[in-house]
Amino acid sequence: MKKPASHNVRAKLALVVVILVLALPAFAQTEEERAAVRATGNALALFKAQRFVEAIPHFETAIKSLPEVDMLRFMYGFCLVAKSKQTSDQDEAKKLSQQALVQFKKAKELGLQNEDNDGMIKLLEGGGTGHFEGKAMYSENPEAEKLMNEGESFFARSQYDDAIKLFTKALEIDPKIYQAGTSGGDSYVAKGDFENAEKWYQKAIAIDPNRETAWRYSATPLMKQKKYDQARERYIEAFIVEPYNSMSSRGINQWAEIVGKNLGHPEVKVPEFQIDENGLIVPKALIADTDKELSPWKAYFAVRETWMKEKFLKASPSSKEYRHSVQEEVEALRAAVRSAQEKKAKTKHFDILAKLDTDGLLEAFVLLGLPDRGIAADHAEYLKNNRPKLRKYVADYVIQ
């Protein structure tokens, strides 16, 4: 069975998020560049949450700074078509569809090889209004898809009771529509009915507990009722399930501002280094053996070198090339701590790492506090088996 268009796009989204959201901050020096980073993260997060209309202004900002990224163009066009479905003004719908067609064509021009992109060009060039004929956004079941589209249209017009009825029918037909749960919850929040909003958000959480959206949305009515402790738990959950999604941290940041808490990962600074042509790690600043505060990091570098040269491929025989992993980073940090203890180097960095390890939270710290592209690839598997540790790390260390 052919998967819906939105499913195909989301299957590629993890790679786009890692490349853009994690890589962009490295060169975001000006305020304009930082704004582009935020906009890109927000656009991708809203797209993943199927909040297509809300994502549009974020994509517009992101594309101004990243005009050559074909997938951004495609997703922006997808969002414009989604908006066209929510307007009863046919002229406005056609205008949005034509704007989307421009984006789909530009994505193809930039080199995007994607059957969904090609299909949308064909549809829109044929005079389609962008109503995704044959393209499912919410469900592969045509009737459930139709109900969801109609429900979202009612929601956009603030006709919440009508929207809820359609979301209910859609879930009865296809119990796996995550967006039905979040949109139903949003409808009840708009009505001021927080009790029923909670029930609907829980429907979405039950469908996929590893998506941040419903966790974060469900905290909103709790915050409105000043149930801050309960809201905190929801925001923590949102953060640990999708820590590299800029939207997932937004809620807990807002919570911290309201309750007067500071947020921050433990401060552990690994000396900057580069890798030479022989695959050896060279610290950017000379580290003397007599320097008790810095010399323990030589043990860290030695472990990293071993993993880069041979250990990673032995530990992951299915991998074709090396990548930085949680296992490597944890082993290297432990080596540094042991060296510091042997040298009796009393610094806060090594004391913090030792305590994290004693608490069983060193892996969680690496995943959430020291992520890079390679480490991020280990998150899903760790979450599956160690969710309580990630939760405890945020509660005990990040919330200060």
Buried (B, 14 or more C-beta within 10 A) or exposed (E): EEEBBBBBBBEBBBEBBBEBBBEBEEEBEEEEBEBBBBBBBBBBBBBBBBBBBBBBBBBEBBBEBBEEBBBBBBBBBBBBBBBBBBBEEEEEBBBBBEBBBBBBBBBBEBEBEBEBBBBBBEBBEEEBBBBBEEBBBBBBBEEBBBBBBBBBBBBBEEBBEBBBBBBBBBBEBBEBBBBBBBBBBBBBBEBEBBEBBBBBBBBBBEBBEBBBBBBBBBBBBBBEEEBBEBBBBBBBBBBBBBBBBBBBBBBBEBBBEEBEBEBEBBEBEBBEBEEEEEEEBEBEEEBEEEBBBBBBBBBBBBBBBBBBEEBBBEEBEEEEEBBBBBBBBBBBBBBBBBBBBEBEBEEEBBBBBBBBBEBEBBBBBBBBBBBBBBBBBBBEEBBEEBBEBBBBBBEEBBBE
